[in-house]
Amino acid sequence: MQKKDLSRFLISLSVTMILLVLVGCQSPEVQRRDHKTWSHYGGSPDQSKFFESPSITKENVGQLEMLWSYPSGDDRFYFFSPIIVDSTMFVLGKNSSLIAINALTGEELWIHANLPGITRRGINYWESEDKSDQRLLFTLNNSIQAIDARTGKSIENFGNNGYVDLREGLDRDPTSITRIQSMMPGVIYDNLLIMGSAPGEGYFSPPGHVRAYNVVTGKMEWIFHTIPHPGEYGYETWPKDAYKYVGGANVWSEISVDEERGIAYLPIGSPTYDYYGADRLGSNLFANSLVAVDAKTGERLWHYQTVHHDLWDYDLSPAPQLLTVNKDGKKIDAVSIATKHGFVFVFDRVSGEPLFPIEEKPFPKSEMPGEESWPTQPITSLPSFTRHEVTKENLNPYFSDSLRQDWLKRLDSAKTGLYVPPSDKYETLMMPGALGGANYGNTAADPEKGIMYIMTQEYASTYRLNKVEPPKNELTNNDVDKVKSLYGSSCIACHGPNMEGGAGPSLKNLGHHMFYEDFRNIVINGKGVMPGLIHVDEASLMALFQFLGGDPERRNFRRGQREDVPIKGPVVASGGVDIPPDTQRGAPMQEYPEGTDHPEVRYTTDYGLDWPGLIDPPWSSILAYDLNNGTIKWRRPIGVDSLYAKGDETKGAPNGTQRKGMVITSTGIVFATAKGGKVYAFDSEDGSVLWETTLSNETNAQPSMFTLNGKEYLVINATSNFRSDSYDHSKKSGAISKGYVVYGIPDKK
C-alpha cells in the first residue's frame, strides 16, 4: 500500500471509529423509540403518530367498541390531545383543569384546577432516567410552568419561583409583548424542552425565534433566530435592521426530532405582515422554511425555503415526517413536509439534499406600491394534492342560481391561481387559502415503509388589500365590512344576527364594560363553549371591539390573574404558580424603530375564510403518499357535510380536516377523524374503510393510542359542538356527554 493510500485509509478508519463510538455512547434518552407509548403529542418526538398495535388488526378492527368515557365536566370546547404514561392518562376539563385519570377505568387520581390559558392542544411529559422525577411541562399565559406528574402540584423551584417568562429573551421590550406562547406543546429531547411560539400575525408582532429550555431548571439553553441578527446566516435576505420590527417566522405547530441523530426539524411559518411585505423586501430566511438544527445546541445544519417572500400565509404548519424510503434500490433516511398549498417536499434527513427534483418557476409580479414579490417559487416534481385555481367550471354545483351568478361576476373581476400576489385593485382567490391544504395535525407516517399520510381540504381564501389607517375613534366603511365578515363567519351562529344572543350571550355594548386585552384574550383563546379564533388579525379584532362600543386605547395590563372556580373531585392545587402582577407592562409595538427605513403606507386584508365550500367536491380527503416512488397510492373523501351535499359521504366535508388528526398502526390501519364527529379506520394499503363510527360530540384534537396490560386502546377527545342542528348527534338517543372516549376490542365473555 502506498503512503498516500495508507493515509487515506487511516483517516477513513478514524472517522468510522468516531461515528461508531458516538452511536454506541448515546444515552438511553436519545435512542430510537419503539412507538409503543404515547407520552408525546404526536405519539413520540418524531411526531409520526405511528403506534405499535399488534392486537388490533384489519381482521378484528370492526369489533371496536366504546369501553368507557371520561366526561369533561363542563360545556367548553377542548382541543387537548391526551398523553398516557404507564397507567395514567392526562386530560383537560372542568374549567381548563389538568386532570390525571386511571387509563383503564377513568377514575380521577388528581386535579390541578383552574388553568385557563394553558397550552390549548397538549402538554409535554419528561422523566429522569430512574423515574424519580416525573413532570408535566406546559405554557400558561405567556409562561412555562411545570407540575409533578405524580402529585399534580406545581414545581416551584422550576425557573423563577415556578415559571419562565416567555416574553424575555426575544430582543424586544418584554413589556410590549402581549402574546407569545404557542397553543401547541413543544417537543422533549433528552433534558430539553424545545418550544415554538404564536406571536400573532399583525405588523410589529414579536419574532418567532425557537428556544430550548432545561426541563429541570427552566434555564434557556439555546435560541435559534428565525429572523437572523446581524452577522448571522440569512441576515442579508432581509432589509437592514428588519429583525428589530419584523415578527412571525415562528413555529406554531409540531417540531419533529430524530432522537438517534439529535436533529430537530423546524417547520417555520410566515413573516409578518403576511400579505404585504414592502417592509421586508428579500427572500426572508428562515420564514417558510424547513430548518434542521442540532437539538442540543440549536445550530443550523441545513434549511430549505418552500416559499420565498411569502405573501399568502403559506406557513409550514404540518409536522415534518421522518421516514426511511427505498429510492432507486437504496435506503435513505428522509424528512418530508406537506404544505398548505398542496406540495410535498422530500429531503435527505442529514444532508438536506432533495430526493425529488425541485424547480424554481416564474410567477406574476406584484403591482402593489413598494412591494417586490419574489420572481420565482420552488415547485416540486411530486404531484400536488390540492387544486390551485377557482374557475367558473369548478364552482360549487350546490350553489343556488342567484349565488352562482354572483360568483360568476366576482370571477370576472378577480384573479386566481397559484402565487397570484394580493392587490388593493381587485380580489384574489387563493386555492388553497390560509387554512390549507394540509394544516397542523394533518400529517402522519409509517416510518419504515416510506408512506406519508396527509389530510387535506379544498378551502379557498378571498383577499383584497386595504390601507392601514392611523388610530381613530370612528370606524371606516372598510372596518365595518371587516367586522361584518368576521361576525358572519365566526360569531353569528352563537350570538345571533343582531348580537342579542342565542346559544351565546348578548354582545350589545360589550366594549363598554370590558378592556381590550381581556376581549382579545377571549377571542383568541376561547372561553366556555366558545372556541378560540387564533387566525383573527389585530386590525379586525380592534374593529370588532370598537363596533361593540369599546375603546382599544383603554388598556388594562394586569397579569397573573386567577379565577378559582370550585371544582369537584380530588383537587390538589389551583391556578398554577402565582405570577406577580406586571405593573410595568406597556402597549404593543405600534411604530417602526427610529432610524429604520420603512414604507409610508401599509396594507392589510382579512383571511377571507367565508367560503369553505367555494369549489366543487370532494372538499376534504385523506391520502397515502408513497415517497419511495413519489406517487399518491390512494385517496378517500372524509367528513360529513351538512351545508351542501346533506350527508353524502362521497363528497367529504367543507373545512373537514381542520383540527383533526390520525393514528397509524403497525398492523396496517389508519385511524382518522373528520368533521361531523366521524372516526374512520382505513386499510393502509388501499384506503378501504374497515370500520367507522360517529361520535356524540365533535372532535377537534389529535387522537391517541396506548397499551395497558397487553391490550390496545384508542382515545378520542369529543368535547366540541356540531355546527348544524340537523347533524347534532349529542341530541340523539344514547348520546354520551362531552368528554374523552376510549375504544377497544371487548374481552371475550
QUIMOVEN-V812840 format. One record per residue. N is the residue number from 1. RES is the residue in one letter. PHI is phi as a letter, one per 30 degrees, with the letter a starting at -180 (* if undefined). OMEGA is omega in whole degrees, -180 to 180 (NA if undefined). Layout:
BEGIN
n	res	phi	omega
N	RES	PHI	OMEGA
N	RES	PHI	OMEGA
END
This chain:
BEGIN
n	res	phi	omega
1	M	*	180
2	Q	d	-175
3	K	e	-180
4	K	d	180
5	D	d	179
6	L	d	179
7	S	d	179
8	R	d	-180
9	F	d	-178
10	L	d	178
11	I	d	180
12	S	d	180
13	L	d	-179
14	S	d	179
15	V	d	180
16	T	d	-180
17	M	d	179
18	I	d	179
19	L	d	179
20	L	d	180
21	V	d	-180
22	L	d	179
23	V	d	-177
24	G	d	-176
25	C	c	-180
26	Q	d	179
27	S	d	-179
28	P	e	-176
29	E	d	-174
30	V	c	174
31	Q	d	-180
32	R	d	-179
33	R	d	-175
34	D	c	177
35	H	h	179
36	K	c	178
37	T	b	177
38	W	b	-179
39	S	c	176
40	H	b	-179
41	Y	e	-179
42	G	c	180
43	G	j	180
44	S	b	-176
45	P	d	178
46	D	d	177
47	Q	h	-177
48	S	d	-173
49	K	h	-180
50	F	c	-175
51	F	b	174
52	E	d	-175
53	S	b	-173
54	P	d	-173
55	S	c	174
56	I	c	-173
57	T	b	176
58	K	d	-177
59	E	d	-175
60	N	c	-177
61	V	d	178
62	G	d	179
63	Q	d	-179
64	L	e	176
65	E	b	172
66	M	d	-179
67	L	c	175
68	W	a	177
69	S	b	177
70	Y	c	-179
71	P	d	-178
72	S	d	170
73	G	i	175
74	D	a	-177
75	D	c	178
76	R	d	169
77	F	c	175
78	Y	c	178
79	F	c	-170
80	F	d	178
81	S	c	-176
82	P	d	167
83	I	c	-175
84	I	b	179
85	V	b	-176
86	D	h	-178
87	S	c	-178
88	T	c	175
89	M	c	179
90	F	c	-177
91	V	b	178
92	L	c	180
93	G	a	172
94	K	h	-179
95	N	i	178
96	S	h	174
97	S	c	175
98	L	d	-170
99	I	b	173
100	A	c	180
101	I	b	175
102	N	d	-174
103	A	d	179
104	L	c	-173
105	T	b	-174
106	G	i	179
107	E	d	179
108	E	d	179
109	L	c	172
110	W	a	179
111	I	b	167
112	H	c	-167
113	A	d	165
114	N	h	177
115	L	b	176
116	P	e	-176
117	G	j	179
118	I	d	176
119	T	e	-167
120	R	d	-170
121	R	c	178
122	G	l	-180
123	I	b	178
124	N	c	176
125	Y	c	175
126	W	b	174
127	E	b	175
128	S	d	-175
129	E	e	-180
130	D	c	178
131	K	i	178
132	S	d	179
133	D	b	179
134	Q	b	-175
135	R	b	175
136	L	c	-179
137	L	c	-176
138	F	a	173
139	T	c	-179
140	L	a	177
141	N	h	176
142	N	i	174
143	S	b	167
144	I	c	177
145	Q	b	-179
146	A	b	178
147	I	b	175
148	D	d	-175
149	A	d	-179
150	R	d	-175
151	T	c	-177
152	G	i	-178
153	K	c	-180
154	S	d	176
155	I	c	-168
156	E	d	174
157	N	c	174
158	F	d	177
159	G	i	-180
160	N	c	-178
161	N	h	173
162	G	j	-180
163	Y	b	173
164	V	c	-180
165	D	d	-177
166	L	d	179
167	R	d	-177
168	E	d	175
169	G	i	-177
170	L	c	-179
171	D	h	169
172	R	b	176
173	D	d	-178
174	P	e	-178
175	T	d	180
176	S	c	-175
177	I	c	-180
178	T	c	-175
179	R	b	179
180	I	b	-174
181	Q	d	176
182	S	d	173
183	M	d	177
184	M	c	176
185	P	d	174
186	G	d	178
187	V	b	-180
188	I	c	171
189	Y	b	-179
190	D	h	179
191	N	c	-180
192	L	c	169
193	L	c	-179
194	I	c	-169
195	M	b	167
196	G	c	-178
197	S	a	175
198	A	b	-173
199	P	d	-176
200	G	j	-172
201	E	b	178
202	G	c	173
203	Y	e	175
204	F	i	174
205	S	d	-178
206	P	d	177
207	P	d	-176
208	G	c	-180
209	H	e	180
210	V	c	-175
211	R	b	177
212	A	b	-177
213	Y	b	174
214	N	d	-174
215	V	d	-179
216	V	c	-175
217	T	c	-174
218	G	i	-179
219	K	d	174
220	M	d	-176
221	E	c	176
222	W	a	176
223	I	b	174
224	F	c	-179
225	H	d	178
226	T	d	169
227	I	c	-169
228	P	d	174
229	H	d	179
230	P	e	180
231	G	i	-180
232	E	c	178
233	Y	e	177
234	G	j	-178
235	Y	e	-176
236	E	d	179
237	T	d	178
238	W	b	170
239	P	d	177
240	K	e	176
241	D	i	180
242	A	d	-179
243	Y	d	-179
244	K	d	-176
245	Y	b	179
246	V	d	179
247	G	b	-180
248	G	i	-172
249	A	h	-172
250	N	c	172
251	V	c	-179
252	W	c	-178
253	S	b	-169
254	E	c	173
255	I	c	-179
256	S	c	-177
257	V	b	168
258	D	d	-175
259	E	d	-177
260	E	d	-178
261	R	c	-177
262	G	i	180
263	I	c	174
264	A	c	-178
265	Y	c	-173
266	L	c	174
267	P	d	-169
268	I	c	-175
269	G	d	-174
270	S	d	172
271	P	d	176
272	T	c	0
273	Y	d	-168
274	D	d	-168
275	Y	c	178
276	Y	b	-170
277	G	c	-179
278	A	d	178
279	D	c	179
280	R	b	-179
281	L	e	-177
282	G	k	-179
283	S	d	171
284	N	i	170
285	L	d	9
286	F	c	176
287	A	d	177
288	N	h	-176
289	S	b	165
290	L	c	-176
291	V	c	175
292	A	c	179
293	V	b	172
294	D	d	-174
295	A	d	-180
296	K	d	-173
297	T	b	-175
298	G	i	180
299	E	d	179
300	R	d	176
301	L	c	174
302	W	a	178
303	H	a	170
304	Y	b	180
305	Q	c	-176
306	T	d	174
307	V	b	177
308	H	c	177
309	H	h	-174
310	D	d	175
311	L	b	-172
312	W	b	-179
313	D	i	179
314	Y	c	174
315	D	e	163
316	L	d	-174
317	S	c	177
318	P	d	180
319	A	d	168
320	P	d	-178
321	Q	c	-178
322	L	c	-175
323	L	b	169
324	T	c	-178
325	V	c	176
326	N	c	-175
327	K	c	180
328	D	h	177
329	G	i	-178
330	K	b	177
331	K	d	-177
332	I	b	171
333	D	d	-172
334	A	b	169
335	V	b	-179
336	S	b	179
337	I	b	173
338	A	c	-172
339	T	c	175
340	K	d	-175
341	H	c	164
342	G	j	180
343	F	c	174
344	V	b	176
345	F	c	-176
346	V	b	-176
347	F	b	167
348	D	d	-172
349	R	d	-176
350	V	c	-174
351	S	d	-176
352	G	i	179
353	E	d	178
354	P	d	178
355	L	d	175
356	F	b	-174
357	P	e	175
358	I	b	-177
359	E	c	173
360	E	d	-177
361	K	c	-179
362	P	d	177
363	F	b	-173
364	P	e	179
365	K	d	177
366	S	d	177
367	E	c	-179
368	M	d	180
369	P	d	178
370	G	i	-177
371	E	d	174
372	E	b	178
373	S	d	-179
374	W	d	-172
375	P	d	-179
376	T	b	175
377	Q	b	-178
378	P	d	178
379	I	b	-179
380	T	d	178
381	S	d	179
382	L	d	-179
383	P	d	176
384	S	d	179
385	F	c	173
386	T	b	170
387	R	d	-173
388	H	b	-176
389	E	a	171
390	V	c	-178
391	T	b	176
392	K	d	-178
393	E	d	-177
394	N	c	174
395	L	d	180
396	N	e	-178
397	P	d	-180
398	Y	d	178
399	F	d	173
400	S	d	-179
401	D	e	-178
402	S	d	179
403	L	d	178
404	R	d	179
405	Q	d	177
406	D	d	-178
407	W	d	176
408	L	d	177
409	K	d	179
410	R	d	-179
411	L	d	179
412	D	d	-176
413	S	c	-178
414	A	c	171
415	K	c	-179
416	T	b	-179
417	G	k	-178
418	L	d	175
419	Y	i	171
420	V	d	-176
421	P	d	176
422	P	d	-176
423	S	b	171
424	D	c	-177
425	K	c	-178
426	Y	a	179
427	E	d	173
428	T	c	180
429	L	c	-177
430	M	c	179
431	M	b	-5
432	P	d	-180
433	G	c	-172
434	A	d	-178
435	L	c	174
436	G	i	10
437	G	i	176
438	A	d	-179
439	N	b	-175
440	Y	d	-178
441	G	i	-170
442	N	c	175
443	T	b	177
444	A	a	-176
445	A	a	161
446	D	c	-167
447	P	e	-175
448	E	d	-178
449	K	c	178
450	G	i	-180
451	I	c	174
452	M	c	179
453	Y	c	-175
454	I	b	169
455	M	c	-174
456	T	b	177
457	Q	b	179
458	E	c	-171
459	Y	b	-178
460	A	d	168
461	S	c	177
462	T	c	-174
463	Y	c	167
464	R	a	-176
465	L	d	176
466	N	b	180
467	K	d	172
468	V	d	-180
469	E	c	176
470	P	d	-180
471	P	e	-176
472	K	b	-180
473	N	c	-178
474	E	c	-179
475	L	d	173
476	T	d	176
477	N	d	178
478	N	d	177
479	D	d	-179
480	V	d	178
481	D	d	178
482	K	d	-179
483	V	d	-179
484	K	d	178
485	S	d	179
486	L	d	-178
487	Y	d	-178
488	G	d	-177
489	S	d	-169
490	S	b	-169
491	C	b	-168
492	I	d	-177
493	A	d	-177
494	C	c	-173
495	H	c	173
496	G	i	-176
497	P	d	-179
498	N	c	-180
499	M	i	-177
500	E	c	176
501	G	j	-180
502	G	a	172
503	A	d	176
504	G	c	-177
505	P	d	174
506	S	d	177
507	L	c	-179
508	K	e	177
509	N	h	-180
510	L	e	-176
511	G	d	-180
512	H	d	-175
513	H	b	179
514	M	b	174
515	F	d	-178
516	Y	e	-177
517	E	d	177
518	D	d	178
519	F	d	-179
520	R	d	-179
521	N	d	-180
522	I	d	-178
523	V	d	-176
524	I	d	-173
525	N	c	-178
526	G	i	176
527	K	a	-177
528	G	h	-179
529	V	d	-178
530	M	d	176
531	P	d	177
532	G	d	179
533	L	c	-170
534	I	d	-175
535	H	c	-179
536	V	d	-178
537	D	d	-173
538	E	d	-178
539	A	d	179
540	S	d	177
541	L	d	-179
542	M	d	180
543	A	d	179
544	L	d	180
545	F	d	177
546	Q	d	179
547	F	d	179
548	L	c	175
549	G	j	-176
550	G	c	176
551	D	c	-177
552	P	d	-179
553	E	d	177
554	R	d	-171
555	R	c	178
556	N	b	-172
557	F	c	174
558	R	d	178
559	R	b	177
560	G	i	176
561	Q	d	179
562	R	b	178
563	E	c	-177
564	D	d	178
565	V	c	179
566	P	e	-179
567	I	b	177
568	K	d	178
569	G	k	-176
570	P	d	-179
571	V	d	-180
572	V	c	-179
573	A	a	-179
574	S	b	168
575	G	i	-176
576	G	i	179
577	V	d	176
578	D	d	174
579	I	c	-178
580	P	e	175
581	P	e	-176
582	D	c	-176
583	T	d	-177
584	Q	c	-176
585	R	d	-178
586	G	c	-179
587	A	d	176
588	P	e	179
589	M	d	-175
590	Q	b	-175
591	E	b	177
592	Y	d	177
593	P	e	-180
594	E	d	177
595	G	j	179
596	T	c	175
597	D	d	-179
598	H	a	178
599	P	d	180
600	E	d	-178
601	V	c	175
602	R	c	-178
603	Y	b	175
604	T	b	171
605	T	b	172
606	D	d	-175
607	Y	d	174
608	G	h	-173
609	L	c	-175
610	D	d	-170
611	W	b	-180
612	P	d	179
613	G	c	-174
614	L	d	-179
615	I	c	-174
616	D	d	-179
617	P	d	6
618	P	d	-176
619	W	d	178
620	S	b	-176
621	S	b	166
622	I	b	-179
623	L	b	175
624	A	c	-177
625	Y	c	-179
626	D	d	-177
627	L	d	171
628	N	d	-179
629	N	b	176
630	G	i	-180
631	T	b	173
632	I	d	-173
633	K	d	176
634	W	a	-178
635	R	b	-180
636	R	b	174
637	P	d	178
638	I	b	178
639	G	j	-180
640	V	c	-178
641	D	c	176
642	S	c	-174
643	L	c	-174
644	Y	c	-173
645	A	d	173
646	K	h	172
647	G	j	177
648	D	d	-173
649	E	d	175
650	T	d	-177
651	K	c	-171
652	G	i	-178
653	A	b	172
654	P	e	-178
655	N	h	-170
656	G	d	-177
657	T	c	179
658	Q	d	-179
659	R	i	178
660	K	c	-175
661	G	a	-174
662	M	b	164
663	V	b	179
664	I	c	-178
665	T	c	179
666	S	d	-179
667	T	c	174
668	G	i	178
669	I	c	174
670	V	c	173
671	F	d	-180
672	A	b	175
673	T	c	-180
674	A	a	-177
675	K	e	-178
676	G	j	-180
677	G	i	-176
678	K	d	170
679	V	b	-177
680	Y	c	165
681	A	b	180
682	F	c	170
683	D	d	-176
684	S	d	-178
685	E	d	-174
686	D	b	178
687	G	i	178
688	S	d	-178
689	V	d	179
690	L	c	-178
691	W	a	172
692	E	a	178
693	T	b	178
694	T	b	-179
695	L	d	176
696	S	d	179
697	N	b	-178
698	E	d	174
699	T	c	177
700	N	b	-175
701	A	a	176
702	Q	d	175
703	P	d	178
704	S	b	172
705	M	b	176
706	F	a	177
707	T	c	177
708	L	b	-178
709	N	h	176
710	G	i	-177
711	K	b	-178
712	E	c	-179
713	Y	b	175
714	L	c	-177
715	V	c	179
716	I	b	172
717	N	d	-180
718	A	b	-175
719	T	b	-178
720	S	c	180
721	N	c	171
722	F	d	-177
723	R	d	-175
724	S	b	178
725	D	d	-177
726	S	d	178
727	Y	c	-179
728	D	d	-176
729	H	d	178
730	S	d	-179
731	K	c	-177
732	K	d	-180
733	S	d	178
734	G	i	-180
735	A	d	178
736	I	c	-178
737	S	d	172
738	K	e	179
739	G	l	-178
740	Y	c	-172
741	V	c	-177
742	V	c	179
743	Y	c	175
744	G	a	176
745	I	c	-176
746	P	e	175
747	D	d	178
748	K	d	-180
749	K	d	NA
END
